[in-house]
Amino acid sequence: MELILDRLTKQFKNKIAVDRFSYTMKAGVYGLLGANGAGKTTLMRMICTVLSPTDGDILFDGHSINVLNERYCDILGYLPQDFGYYPDFSARDFMLYMASLKGIKNRAAHKRTDELLHLVGLSDVATQKIRSFSGGMKQRLGVAQAVLNGPKILILDEPTAGLDPKERIRFRNLISDLAKDKIVLLSTHIVSDIECIADQIIMMKKGKLILSGTTADLTEQANGLAWNLIVNPNELEQYEARYCISNLHHTSMGVELRIVSEEKPAQNAQPITANIEDLFLFHFSDELGQTSGKTSGGIQ
Amino acid sequence: MKRNIQKKLVEMYQSVPPMPDAEGMTSIIKEAKSIKGVIPKESSLFWFVKTQIRFIDIKVWIFQILLLCMYALFVCATLQNTEGFLLLVPITPIVVLIGTSELSRSFRYRMAEMEIPTHFSLRQVLLARLIIIVAADLFTLTCLMIITALKAYTAINALILYGIVPCLVTAYGCLWIMNRCNNSYSQYYTATYSIALSVVGGMSVNLWPVWYNTSAHGIWLLVFCLALVGFYSEVRKMLNNCSRKLECFNEI
């Protein structure tokens, strides 16, 4: 099972949202990381045939998805970033509706609906209207509909956005359970959501693939980028203007800073073990609204 | 005898069953699991249209039935004979309006993105809804015409024209609006258009009775043909827009 993204490009008028993106995926969990506007949603929409690429192709097991058509949709499950629902539908109605769209016969649809609502913990509220659901419940319902047809490819666009920590952990565990023998592509800008469950992490910036690898590979790449430094409170502003600060903690000895920088920020700075979040900040701090005028850390 | 026993013993020792094939066992188990996990599917459009009836908003059916009952009550209890057709012309745009909200549901409630990448894509969802709504509207229209025929001393062909033509003109206009305005305001525009047509239809019976002379039936037929062609082209445009996916929709 192999999904190949071959020089995918998507242009909207004067903006190139995805720029010659090439990647090959086999069974496993892939975390797609990038700041807002990096092109993650556009990429996922192209994979799910919701948008047509301006250029490039997507191949599944060697066949273009444009040729496969419904056969590709039959093995695809998709959870959009921001999905709506028909207000008169209950959770069960919604699942049965999506099952009908996926061509699942009635008896199997009822059985599968019961199984999946139980799996995502919504059995007790199956007959309640979706408009009465919390954000976490809606997301769980969204995941349930995405796996209705037993897909081989599961695309989840920012599934944990807006969820509280308990819901996010529950969600991560659910995805881990569902990910066996599938290609799961999960996009987020919350590093911790995918650090634990992704086999491969793909970093995207301004529509391009900038980095990919396992958590261990990327952590190794991040080595030498993280520093620990204690400064006086009156020096804080100066450091904030010059460097990318991933963590700030006021202590009795001063202000403890975790700085992401290629170069040593000060003589008394201590190198510390970097993580994926440091690498993310190194590449994306300019897009995440860190102040301008900094000299290192991947920012101008 | 000894040779026979010896021969039999040799045959027995030589006919030892083969060693179990562990890989073969694994592949059989895997195949069995995949067969068990297969979800039975259906791919015919007829089956799909049948299943979609259940998901049409119940308000559509309730309003259609209410409209029929109120029309029957008003026509039979209130109107004098020969006047039955007076209400038919203004009421048919309202019949069409009730069903048009179903066609724009996917965009109004932001479900289109989830409906596109499925076996029966958005195009087929809209086609199924269109088939169901058109069938329901035709049934309601037929009932209205039958009720009208009880009161109106009007030729049946004239009744059919007075029922079908406003219906088609409304449907064409509503589709024209929805194809150019795929957002949550489209239902307000279609409602305004349908109600305006209904008012014009109601007024025309009193202000322009010449429209309802037999001599004007040729014009009604012409309008019928033009509206039918327009309706067909707008349906095709709507379905083609779905094939070109989300780029066509203002909402996204």
Boltz contact constraints between the chains, C-beta under 6 A:
constraints:
  - contact:
      token1: [A, 48]
      token2: [B, 117]
      max_distance: 6.0
  - contact:
      token1: [A, 49]
      token2: [B, 117]
      max_distance: 6.0
  - contact:
      token1: [A, 50]
      token2: [B, 113]
      max_distance: 6.0
  - contact:
      token1: [A, 50]
      token2: [B, 116]
      max_distance: 6.0
  - contact:
      token1: [A, 50]
      token2: [B, 117]
      max_distance: 6.0
  - contact:
      token1: [A, 50]
      token2: [B, 246]
      max_distance: 6.0
  - contact:
      token1: [A, 51]
      token2: [B, 245]
      max_distance: 6.0
  - contact:
      token1: [A, 51]
      token2: [B, 246]
      max_distance: 6.0
  - contact:
      token1: [A, 52]
      token2: [B, 245]
      max_distance: 6.0
  - contact:
      token1: [A, 70]
      token2: [B, 119]
      max_distance: 6.0
  - contact:
      token1: [A, 73]
      token2: [B, 117]
      max_distance: 6.0
  - contact:
      token1: [A, 73]
      token2: [B, 118]
      max_distance: 6.0
  - contact:
      token1: [A, 73]
      token2: [B, 119]
      max_distance: 6.0
  - contact:
      token1: [A, 74]
      token2: [B, 119]
      max_distance: 6.0
  - contact:
      token1: [A, 76]
      token2: [B, 117]
      max_distance: 6.0
  - contact:
      token1: [A, 78]
      token2: [B, 117]
      max_distance: 6.0
  - contact:
      token1: [A, 80]
      token2: [B, 113]
      max_distance: 6.0
  - contact:
      token1: [A, 80]
      token2: [B, 114]
      max_distance: 6.0
  - contact:
      token1: [A, 83]
      token2: [B, 114]
      max_distance: 6.0
  - contact:
      token1: [A, 84]
      token2: [B, 109]
      max_distance: 6.0
  - contact:
      token1: [A, 84]
      token2: [B, 110]
      max_distance: 6.0
  - contact:
      token1: [A, 84]
      token2: [B, 111]
      max_distance: 6.0
  - contact:
      token1: [A, 86]
      token2: [B, 109]
      max_distance: 6.0
  - contact:
      token1: [A, 88]
      token2: [B, 57]
      max_distance: 6.0
  - contact:
      token1: [A, 97]
      token2: [B, 55]
      max_distance: 6.0
  - contact:
      token1: [A, 100]
      token2: [B, 51]
      max_distance: 6.0
  - contact:
      token1: [A, 101]
      token2: [B, 118]
      max_distance: 6.0
  - contact:
      token1: [A, 101]
      token2: [B, 120]
      max_distance: 6.0
  - contact:
      token1: [A, 102]
      token2: [B, 118]
      max_distance: 6.0
  - contact:
      token1: [A, 102]
      token2: [B, 119]
      max_distance: 6.0
  - contact:
      token1: [A, 103]
      token2: [B, 41]
      max_distance: 6.0
  - contact:
      token1: [A, 103]
      token2: [B, 42]
      max_distance: 6.0
  - contact:
      token1: [A, 103]
      token2: [B, 43]
      max_distance: 6.0
  - contact:
      token1: [A, 103]
      token2: [B, 119]
      max_distance: 6.0
  - contact:
      token1: [A, 104]
      token2: [B, 39]
      max_distance: 6.0
  - contact:
      token1: [A, 104]
      token2: [B, 41]
      max_distance: 6.0
  - contact:
      token1: [A, 105]
      token2: [B, 40]
      max_distance: 6.0
  - contact:
      token1: [A, 105]
      token2: [B, 42]
      max_distance: 6.0
  - contact:
      token1: [A, 108]
      token2: [B, 39]
      max_distance: 6.0
  - contact:
      token1: [A, 108]
      token2: [B, 40]
      max_distance: 6.0
  - contact:
      token1: [A, 150]
      token2: [B, 39]
      max_distance: 6.0
